[in-house]
Amino acid sequence: MATKHFDKGSQARISSTGQIVEVKRVSSHGFSVVRFKTGGDYMIMNDRLESIEKEEVKH
């Protein structure tokens, strides 16, 4: 199993729902605290999150 790495302040997607959340805190024990756009901070396992690749802007 590959270890997922998230940075504080970055955005991630919840695999099961597709919701975009902000990563508030990251634990070395395999979970993160995320904030939903509607409010509220929740703990979630890192394997339930997907990193969001930022697309390069071409002018």
PyMOL commands that set and color helices and strands:
alter all, ss='L'
color gray80, all
select helices_A, chain A and resi 46-48
alter helices_A, ss='H'
color red, helices_A
select strands_A, chain A and resi 11-14+20-26+31-36+41-45+49-51
alter strands_A, ss='S'
color yellow, strands_A
deselect
rebuild
show_as cartoon
